[in-house]
Amino acid sequence: MAAQYFKSHKGFERLFLLLRQKYISLNRFSGTVVLQNVTEIESKDLTNFFGERVPIGSDFKTSFAKIEKKLRETKFKDFTWEELFENYFGDTVVTKEEAKKTFIKDEELFYQDILNAMPKQFQSWFRKVLSSRSSLYHLFLKRYKKNKAMFKQELLNILFIMEEISKNIPTSLTMLSTLTSDPHFLDFGLPTSNLFFKLMANYHKKEEPKTANQKIQFLAGFNIYVDQLSNFVILYNFKSDSDLINVFRRYKQPLNLNLSNFSTINYLDTDIKKVFVFENPSILPVLKKYDVPIIITYGNPNFIFYKVLEKLIERHNTIYYNGDFDPEGLLIAHNILDRFPETKLFCYKKMDYEDSISNNYIDESRLKKLNVINEPHLEEIVGLLRQYKKSAYQEKNIKNIEKYIKKLKTPN
């Protein structure tokens, strides 16, 4: 047997590895190979086989055709390359083309199993993702190659979570994670959570959220909150069917309303049909004397803030918003207007900026956040921030804010 002959002569080991690589690459037994820096044992065995001197240290060039010609002159003349390779390497040598065909077939079976197991409402969309060869599909491919069994379970977990979300029942991110065997499945930053946001964004044709705040706002659009008790908003002077709201109103006290409290409220309203929304809690003690309905977002608006505004707008209340004049503050105003276009911004003029400007400089990395803001009502302040590169704050603009509230205080 030819394979036994070559295996018994160590000088052929490197040559056969080169021949194997060439076959895998070309998908056929043809082409040439070069054995570099021939060793002593290689020189001896190659010289004996080819009948020509192969010097030590030389680079020896040969081909499938040349080796085959030599073998046809020996007792191994009836050999086949397929049999020789299989017996020499102890297994069938798979070419790149054959491996690719096998990979594609296995991949098709993998996704077909997922399609059969997933909720039917996602099947058509999922097929489009697979056929699109988009960045999402290439992420699939990467996860598939790394660990396809784990990836299959992750995909199905996310698809069943998405089915639950489609019911539009308010819930928490933690409760959605309990649909899997991992309570941290949707924790921000984990690969499973990142995949969840990519799938949700793609399915609903929305921009994929990247930052924690963007993710919180994204989830809020699907009635999903991150945490009930720490998800709160400050309210002052509202009326409701809830005794909690009314008691705080009666005693003229601000209320930290969390999602647990909010779930017991059917309606939320005001007497004057005007609601003043501010970013910072420090402004509330000054404005309480006007006895107007006030909401404090306490920084970036969260899930409950948007739910509160929805209830107020249902009762035909007009929302007035004022925030800080810095990139983060303008992004908050931008996001509120994006969600509730009927919101009215007030005290966003050049005079307001000049009256409240600080000595706090804004670096270039923060100024870049202004690039996403395209609201005409914010254009003037955006320009001033880029020009002066200094923040301006609500607290320093309090007199202009008070004048505005006095003007609008009269009920409709």
N, C-alpha and C positions, 0 to 999 in steps of 0.2 A: 504494500500500500504506500502510495506516494507520501501521504501525511506522516507516516511513521518514519520514512527516510528523512524528511526535513526536520521533524521533531527530534530525531536522534543526533542531529548535527546543529550545535548551538550557534554556529555562524550564520544561520538563516533567521534568527529570531527578529532582529531589527528590520530585516528586509520584508518579512511577512507582515509586520505591523504597518510598514509603509504601503504595502500592497492592499492591505485591508482598508486603510484610510482612503486610498485612491478609489477602491470599489464603492465604499460608502458614499463618497463624494459624487462619483459619476453615474452610479447605479448600473454599472456594467464592468465586465472584466477586460478593461483596456486602459491604455495610457502608459506613461513612463514614470519611474520613481528614481530618486537619487539617494544613495546611501552614503552619507558624509563621514569622512575620517574613519576609514575601514580599520578594524582592529585585527590583531594577529589571527585569532580564531576565524574571523570572518574572511580574511584573506585566504586562509587555507581551504575552507569549505567552498567558497565561491570559485576559487581557481579550479578545484577538482570538478565542480559541477559544470561550469561553463567551458572548461578546457582552454582557458586563457588566463594569463597572469593578472591577478588583481592585487596591486601593491598595498602594503600596510600604510595607512595614513592618507590614502587617495580617496577621491569621491567617485563612487561606482554608480554608473547610470545603466539601468536596464528597463525592461518592459514586460508586460504580460505576454506579448507575442513572442518575445525572445525566450522567456522561460518555458512557454508552451512548446516551442520548437524543439528545445532541448529534451523536454520530457517525452515528446513523441519519438525520440530516438532511443528511448530506454524501455525497460520492461513495464514502465508505468504509462505506456502510450495510450491506454484506454481511459485515462483519468478524465474527470470533469472538474472545472474550477469550483462548482458548488459543493461537490463531495469533498474535494481537497480542503477547502476553507472550513467546512463543517467539522471535519475530523481533526484538522490541525488546531482549530480554536476551541473545539469541544462544544460548539453551539452554532446555530444558524446566524450568519452575519447579516444584519439588517441594514439596508441602504437608507440614505436620508429620505429618498422618495417613498420607500416602503414605510419608514417610521412616520412620515408625515401623513400618509394615508391612514395608518393605524390610529394616529393621534386624532385626526379629524373624525374618524368613525367613533372612537371612544368619547370624544367631546360631544358629538351629536346625541349619543345615547345618554350621556350625563344630563344634558339639558332637557332631553325628552322626559327623563324621570322626574325632573323638577317641574316641568310643565304639567305632567300628569298629577302631581301632588299639590300644586299651588291652587289658591282660590281662582275660579274661572274668570273673574272680572279682570284679572291681570294678564291673562294668557296672550291676548292679541298684542298688547303693549310690549310684553316681554319678548315676543318673537321679533318685533321691530327692533328692539335693542340689540338682539343677537345678530340680526341681518345688517344692521347699520355699520358695524365695525367702528363705532364711535369710541371716544375716550372711556366711556363707561364699560363698553365691551372689553376693551383692552385691560381695564382693571379686573374684570371678571377673569380674563385669561391669566393674569398674573396670580390671582388667588387660586385659580384652578390648578395651575402648575405647582404651586407651593404645597397645597393640601386639599385635594378635591373633596374628600369626605367631610372635612370641617367646613369648607366653603359651601357645600350643599346644604348643610344644616343651618349655616348662617343665613343663606339666601331664603330658605323656607321660613325661618324665624321672622325675618324682616317682612316677608310677604304676608304672613299671617298677622303681624302687627299692623301692617298697612290696611288689611281688611278690617281690623278692629277700629282703626282711625276713621275709616270711611263711614262708620255708623254715626259719626259726628256727636258722640256722647262725651262731654267734658271729662277728662281724666288726667292723671299725672304720668310723667315719663317713667316713674318708678313702677306704677301699676302696669304699664305696657311691657316693661322688662320682665314682669312676673309671668308673661306668656311664654317665656323661654325658661331654660333651666339655670340661667345666670341673672341674678338681680342687678348686676352692673352692666348688662348687655348694651344699654343705651347711654351709658355715662359718657359725657363729652370727652372727646379726644381719643377714645378707644377705636380700633379698626372697625369693629362692628357698628359703632355709632356713626363713624364717618361714612360707612357704606349705606347705612340707613338714610342719612341726609341726602346722599347722592341719588338713591333710588326714589325717595320722596320728591326731590326737586325735579328729576327727570320725568316722573310719571305725571306730576301736576304742572309741568312746564313752567317752573319757577326758577329763579336764580338760586344756586346752592349757597346756603349760609356758611360762612367761614368762622367768624368770631363767636364767642359765647353769647353776646348780646344779639347778634343776628340770628343765632339758633333759637334763642328764647322767643324772639318776635316771630320767627318762622313757625315755631310750634304753636304760638298763640293763635295763628290763623287757622289752626285745625282743632281748637279747643283743648290743647294740651298744655299743661303747666308743669313747671319743674318741681315746685314744692308748695304745699298749701299754706303753711304757717309763715314762712319767710317771704312768701309772695304777697306783699301788701301794698296799700296805697293810703295816703292820709286824706281824710274827708273832713270838711267843716261846713255845717249849716245845710244839711240836706233833709228831705222828708221821704218817708218810705212806709211800706206795710210792716217793716221790721221795727220792733220796739227798741232794739239796739241803736239803730240810726236815730230814731226820734228822741230817745233819752239824751244822747249826746248833743243833739240839737237844742233840746230844752235847756240844758245846762251850759250851752255855748262852749262846748269842749271839742277839740279835734279828736277824731277817731282813726286809729290804725286798723283799717279794715283788711282782713286777710281772706283768702279764698274759702276757708272753712266758714267764716261768717257770711260771706257773699252768697254761698249756696242756699241760704235761707231767705234771700231777698227776691221778691217777685217784681217789685218796681222801685225805681229811684227817681226823685223829682226835686224841683225847686219852686219857690214862689215867683221869682222874677224871670224864670226861663233863660237865665244867663249863668254860665259856670266859668269861673276864672281858674286856669290851670297854671301852676308854677313848677319850676324844677327843684327849688331849694326850700327846705323846711324853715330856715331862719327868717324867711319873709312873712311867715304866717302870723306871729305875734303882733306885727305892725299893722297887718290888714284886717285882723279880727274885728276891729272897731267899726268897720263898714258893714259888718253883718251880711256879707254876700257869700254865696256858695263858692267854696274854694277846694281845689284838689292839688295835692303836692305829689309829684311823681317820685320824689326822692332819688333823683338821678335818672338813669335810663328807664323809660317806661317798661313795665313788665306785663304779664298776662292779665292780671286783675285790673290794671289801669284801663286796658282796652275794653274789657268786659263792662266796667263801670261806665265808660263813655258810650258804649252801645246802648245801655239801658237809659241813659240820660237823653240821648238823641232820639230814642223811641218815643220819649215824652216831649219831643219838640223843643228841647233845650239847645241854645247856641253855645258853642264852646269857644272860649277865648284863651289863647296860649301866650305865655311869655317865659323865655328861658335865658340862660347865660349866652353871652356873645363870645364863644370860643368854638373850635371845630366840633367838639363833642356836643355842645349845647345846640349848635345849628343842625347837627345830624338828628338830634331828638326832634326838633321842630319839623325837619324835613320828613322824618318817618311818621310823625303824627298827621301831617298834611297828606302824606301818601295813603294812609289808612282812612283818614276822615277829611276829605278835601274841603268840606264845608267849614272846617275849623278856621277861626279868624285869629291871625297874629296881631298883637298890639305892642306898641312901644318898640318897634323895630326900625326906627329911623336913624339918620346920621346923628341927630341931636341926642338920641338915647345912648348911642355908642360913645359919643364924646363926653356925656355927663357921667358915664360909668366906667370909663377906661381905667385900667390898672397898670401897674409896672411889670406885670408878668408877661414875659416874652413867649411867643409860640414858636417852637422849632419847626424846621422844614418837614419833618416826618409827620407832625400833627397837621400842618397846613395842607398836606396832600389829601387829607380826609375831606377837604372842601370840594375836591374834584367831582364827587358824586352828587353834589347838591345842584339841582337845576330848577328850584322853585323861584319864580319871579319875585315873590314877596321877600325872599332872603338875599336877593342879588346885591343890594346895596351894602348890607352888613358883610357879606362874603368879600366884597371888594375892599372894604375898610380893614378887615382882618388881614388880607393879603398885603395891603399898603403899609399898615402900622405894625403888624405882627405882634399885637398885644391883645390880651383877653379883656373883656368887660363883663361885669357881673350884676345880677339882679339887685343885690343889696344896695349897690351904689346908685341904682336907677330908681330907687323907691319913690321919689317925689313925682316923677313922671308917671309911674304906675298908679299912684294914688289919684292923680288928676284924672287919669283915664277911667278908673273905677267910679269915681264920683260922677262923672259924666254919664256913665251907662247904668247907674244904680237904679234909676226909675224903672219900675216894672212895665212890661208891655201892656 
